[in-house]
Structure formats: structure tokens, C-alpha cells
Amino acid sequence: MEIMKDGVGETSYAKNSSYQQSLLSKAQPYIEETIVQLYCRTFPQCLTIADLGCSSGPNSLFIISELLKTINAVCQKLGRSPPEFQVFLNDLPENDFNTIFKSTPNFYEKFRSDNGQEFGPIFVAGVPGSFYNRLFPTKTLNFVHSSFGLHWLSQVPQGIENNKGSVYLAKTSPSNVYKAYAEQFNSDFSVFLSLRSKEMMIGGCMVLTIVGRRNSEPPSKDYRNSWEVFSKTLRDMVSEGLIEETKLDSFNLPYYTPSIEEVQTIIESEGSFDLDWIKTFDNDWDNSEDYANREFVHDKIKSGEFVAKWMRAIVEPIFVSHFGDSAIEDLFCRYAKDVGDIYAKERPMLTTLVICMTKN
């Protein structure tokens, strides 16, 4: 798991997570349909929801609000009183929980204003810890949601010291590096499924949104990888003496984009869940409203800056911990320019997988 930039400053995750929210909005109808089916099967007195990897931005409470609103609409349609709701927000202990909890009074107030004072009650609690460990008592969860968390591994794969000059998988990466990354994801995702199976009630549902890829080709061959651009930026800084070469050669990201086939195989092999469906979405790196309104002329500077901002909010803490903070401003300025140079030639895309499972 990875920790995002805290606070509410201009470079924080809270201010630069619109990219993730736009992708979450695409998955939202499918997530809502799943929780409605779950509710109508069981009609629990208390519906227990866990959002794993909630981070510190507004996206967690956004999706929780939409899910509760959907249940409220169903209850009104069926003439039923809405259930009570227990909502658990999980992330690493280092996560900026203060930012998200400070927003809960407004969340309650707005929700009751929009949906009626009689709705609820809603209980929100924080659960710090890695989702690669147990987090909840046995058979307590009805619905589990995780968005943009599971492509972060529990650790950097072992034995990839020969992956020099790249921060992730690249076309130049040796075959053992590809194998190590795939095996680490297999291990981590299997552990994640096993742990959640203990914590969820039989018939409970889990919806995961992760960065992935459509086919079984290695990640670096599937599409232009944003981490390849980072590697290029860092190599340029090494050549100018701004970063030590040994620093770059010893840095690899704990990150992996699985294929649909990999995900299916692991779910079937682990055996605790029935795979209901997988949806795939291809998304432009720059999905800002400003970009959507541009027609024939792409402003590579604006696109580069937009991508650099949301990437910085995600990876700045891990970059600073390894390279130090003296070069961080220069790094992301250069990265923005390098991304802009790509936009002068093409529109790079990112694939996301939305996976729905039922606890058997």
C-alpha cells in the first residue's frame, strides 16, 4: 500500500484527486447496482460497509454518499425503513485521517438535507492498518469497496536489483523482474482475498477498482506507461548530476498493473469468492474538464501540468523518502514537460479494471 500526500495544500491528494473521482464515476453505476442487489437479497438491519484505502481526499465520502443515497431510494420505492449504516474507512496509519474526519460533519448535514432527516443513523469509523493484514472481526462486513489501492503491492518485489535505470517495469527490464512483479501481485492479491473472506458475511459483495491492463502482454508493452516517463525524467537528472545514479538504480516502485486473466486466475485459485463480472475502462491521462473541452489543438503544457499534479499527489511521499526533497520541485516540473512532449504526439491512455465478487 502507498501513502498519499497529506493536508489540503495545492499539491495534496485532497486537492488533486479529481482524476480518480472521474474514473470512480464511470464505475459508480455498477457499484450501486451491486449494493442494491445485496441489500434486496438480505435486508440487513445494519448495513456494514468498508472502504479500503480511503486516502485523505473527498473520494471516499463521495462514493459512500452515493451508495447510501442509492439504498435510500430503494427503501422509498419498496416502502421500507432504511437500515442503520456502519461505515469503516481504512488506510495506513500514516494516512491523513484528520482531513477526512473534519469533513464528516458537512457530510452528515448535506446527506440528511438531501435525503431526509429520518435517514440512518450513519456511523463512520476509521480503521488504520494495511489491507494486507486482518482489519475486522470475523463475518462482520456486508459490502467491501476499494478504489485505486490494490495495484500498490505490500512491498517491492525481491531480487530485482538488476532493474537499473527504471522505477518500474520497462521494455529494458530483464525477464526476472517481470516474473518477480507478477509473483508479488499474485501473493498479495491472494492474501487480500483470503483475509477479506474471513471478515465478510457469506453472500457479501466486494467491488475493487484498480489500474490494470486488458491483455496478458507485459505491462510496459500494453500501453505507454506513466512510470516510463518518470524513469526518463530521472535519468535526465542523473545525467546532469542532479540525482545520484545509485539512487535511481536502487529505486523500484511497489506497484503492479495486472491483466484481466491474472485477476481471474487468482480469484479462482484462492477460491473464497465467486467472480461476478469485470468491467474495463480506458482513460486519458489528462481527463480534466478543460482538456475535454479542447477540440483539435492539444495544449501540451496544460496536459503535462495536470498529469504531473495528480501524479505528485500520489507518489511524492515515496519519492521524497528515497531521493530527498531538495530536487522534488525540479523533478515534477521536468516530468510535466516530458508528459507534455508525449501529448504533442499522442494521447496516452490508462486502463482500469472494476471487479465484482460475492463471498461464497
N, C-alpha and C positions, 0 to 999 in steps of 0.2 A: 504494500500500500504506500501511497505517496501523500505528503502533506502539502497543502496549497498555501499561497501567500496570504497571511492573515491580515486583520484590520479592515478598514474601509477606505484606504487611500487609493490614489489613482492607479497604482499597479497591483492592488489587491485582487484576490479571486472574487470577492463580493462585487467589485466594480467591473470585472472583466470575465464574466461567465455567461454573457448573452449567447455566445456560440453554443455552449452546452444546452442552454434553455431552448434554443431554436430546434436543436436535434431532439430534445426531450418532447417538444411539442408535436413533432412528427410521430413519435411513439405513443403519445398520450391517448389517442382513441383506442388503441389496442390494450393499453394498460387498464383503462377504465372499463372496457368490455370484460376483461378478465376478473376484475374485482366485483363487478356486478354479478357475473355468473357464480363466483364464490359465495357471495352474500345470499343469493337466491337459492343456493343449494343447502345452506346451513342455518341461515337466520340467527347468527350468534347474538347473545345479549350484549357482549362486549367484543368488538372487532379489534383485534390486535395487529398493528401494522409496524414493521421495522423498515427504516430506510438506512441501508448500509453504505458508508462512505458519503455521508451527507455534506461534508465540507462546511465552509463558513458562509457561503453565499446564499442568495434567495431561492435557489432552485429546489432545495429540499422542501421547504414550506409551500412552494408553488405547486409541486406535484401532490403533496399531501392534501392541500386545499382542494385541488381538482378532484381527487379521489373521494374525499368526504362529501363534496358537493354532488358528485355522481350518486353516491349512496343515498343522500337526502332526497334526490329527485326520484329514485326508485321507491323509497319508502312512501313518498307522497302519492306516487302512482298506484302503489299496492294498498294504500290506506293503513300502513303500519307505522308504529312509533319508531323513530330511528334508534339504533343501538348506542351504547356508550362506546367511546373510542380510546384506545391506548396506543399512543404513537411513540415509538422509540427512534431516536436519532443517533446513529452510530458513526464514529470516526476514530482515528488515532487519538491518543491522549493529548498530543501536541496541537490538535486542531483548535481553531479559534471558536470554541463553543459560545463564548460571550457574545460574539457578534450575532449569531443565530438566535440565542435566547433573548437578547434585547429586542428582537423583532417579534417575539411571540405575543406580547400584549396587543400590538396592532393586528396581528394575525387573528387572534380571538375576536377582537372588536369588529374587524371587517367581515369575518366569516359569519358572525351572528347577525350583523346588519344585512348581509346579502341573503342569508338562508333562514333567518328566523331565530328568535331568542330561545325557543324551546329545543333547538337542535343540540345534541350532545348528551352529556358533557364530553369534552375532549381533554385528555390528559397527555401532556408532552413531557418526555423524559430523555435525558442524554445518557448514552451508554458508550463510554470511552473504551477503546480496545481494537485490536486488529481483527478483521473478519476472517482471518486465517486461524483464529482461536475460537473457543466457545464463548458466546456472549449472553445467552439467555437460558433459563431453565428448560427442562425437557417438555416438549409439546405445549408451548405457550403461544406460538405465533400462528395467525391465520394467513397473513399476507406479507411477503418479503419483497422489497424493491431495492435495486441498486443501479445507479446510473453513473457510468464512466469511472468505475473503480476497479473492475476485475481485470483490466489489461495491465494494471500495476501488479507486479509479482511480489511475493513475500521477501525476495532477496535477488540480488544479481546472480545469475547462474554461475556455478563453479567451473573452473578450468577454461576460461575464455581470455586468458592473458594475451593470447596471440591476436586478439581483435584490435589491432593498433590503428590509430587514426580515425576511428569511428566510435560514436557513442551508443550505437545500436547495430542491428543487422544492416549490412550494406552489400552491394554487389561484390565487393572485395573481401568480405568476411569469409574465413575458412569454414569448411563444412562442419567441423566440430562445434563451431559457435552456433550455427543454425540448430544443430542437434541439441545442444545444451539449453538453448532458449525454449525449444519445443518441449523438452522433458520437464523443465522447471514449470512451465504453464500447466502441463498435464498433472504434475504433482500437486500444484497449488489449487487448481480448479477441482480436482478430486477431493482434496481435503475440505475445501469450501462446501462442496455438496454434502459430504458426509456430516459435517458439523451442523449445517442447516437442517438436515434430515432429522437430527435429534431434537432440534428446537421447535420444529414446525408440527402442527397437528396433521394427522392423516387427512388428505383432501385439500390441504392448504396450497396456496399458489405462490410462485416466485417468478418475478419478471426482472430480467437483467438486460441492461443496455451497455454494450461495450464496443470499443473500437476493434474492428476485425478486418477480415478480407473475404472476398467472395469465393476464391478458388484455393486450391491446395499448393499453388506456387509459393516459394519463399516470400516473406513479406517485402523484401526490397525489390522483387520483380513484379509484384502485384500492382503497384502504383508508385508514383513518386512519393517518397517518404519524407515527412517534415523533419525527421531526425537526420536524414542525409544532408539536409540544408544546414542544420546545426553543426554537423561534423565538418562541412566545408567551411563554415564561418570560423570555427575553432582552429582548423588547420591554417587558415589565413593569418589568424592572430599568432599562432605558433611561429609561422614563417617570418613574422615581423618582430618576434621576440617579446610579444606581449603576454604570452602564456607559455609555460614550460612544456616541452614535448612529452616529458614523462608524465605530466599531469593529465594530458589528453589520452595518452596510451593506457593509463591505469583507470580510466573512467568508462563505465558502461551503465546504461540505464536498466533498472529493474522493470522492464516493460515488454509486453508481447501482444501482437495482434493475431489472434487465432483465426483459422479458416472455419467455415461452416462445418466441414467434415470433421475437423478436430473436435469442435464443440459437441457435435452429435455423438462421436465415438466415446468421448469421456463420460457424457451423461449416461449412455447405455452401459458402459463398463462399470461405472460406480453403482448404478442400479437403484438408487433411492428415489428417483423422480421419473415420471413419465414426461417425455418431451411433447408438448402440445403443438408448438409452432416456432419457427424462426423467421423474422422479417429482416430484410436488408435495405439500407438506405445509403445512397451515395451523396455526399455533401461537399460543396465547395469550401476550401479553407477559409475564404472570405465570404461569410454569409450575412454580412451586415446589411441593414436596410439600405444604406447608401449605395452599396455595391449592387443590390438587387434593382435599384432604380437607374443604374448606369446601363446604357444600351450598347453602343458599338465601341466606345472608347473606354478602355480599362485604365483607371488611374493606378499605376503600379505602386506609386508612393503610398497612397491611402490603403491599398490592399496589404502591402508589406507591413505598414504600421498596425493595422487591425490584427493581423495574424500574430505579429510579434507581441502585442499586448496580451492576448489571451494565452499565448504560449508562456509568456513570462510569469503570469499569474499561477500557472501550473507548475513550472519547473524551477523558478528562481531559488527556492529554499535548497533544493538538492544541488543545484549548480554552485551556489554560494558556499555550501558546506565542503565542496571539493576544490573549487578554483579560487575561493575567496571573493570578497565583494569589491575589490579595487577595480576589476575590469568588467563588472556586470553591466554598467550603462553602455559601455562601448560594445560589448557583446550583443546586446539586443538592438542597438542602433544598426550594427552591421548585419545582424540577422534580418531585420526589417528590409534592408536594401537587397539582400540576397533573395528573399522571398519575392520582393518586387520585381527583380530581374526575371524570375520564373513567370510571373504574371504578364510580363511583356511578351511572352511566347505561348503560354498555355494557361489553362485553368486546372490547377491541381485539385484532386478530389480525395475525400476521406470516406471510408466505408464503415458504417456502424451496424452491429447486429443487435436485434431485440429478441430475446429468448424467453419463452414462457414454459414453465414446468409445473406439474402437480405432484405433490408428495404422495407416494403410493403406500 
